[in-house]
């Protein structure tokens, strides 16, 4: 049975929409920005703070915090550098989007992505 041309185009649109939704969902795990996750060497490259040193290979943009409510939902507030947000994780694979030097480690009773 041959599909009418308008039905074939409609099916293609559905497939395109499904592929776009999958691509967007995959990218959400690796969302880095000047607020959280982008590489940096100084604060002026970030919205707030550039965390540097062994725990933050290549530097990482982050936000100052006093509690988890000051951080994006995918991050936790840890005591490093007076209180900064770090990505939460369960395994090392959760941290790979930050680079090969990052791993999932316990800090302040929470698992976060960091270097050292």
Secondary structure, DSSP 4 states (H G I P E B T S, - for coil): -PPPHHHHHHHHHHHHHHHHHHHHHHHHTT--BTTTB---SSGGGSSSEEE-STTSTT-EEE-B-SSGGGS-TTEEEESGGGSEEEEB-SSGGGGGGG-TT-EEEEETTEEEEE--
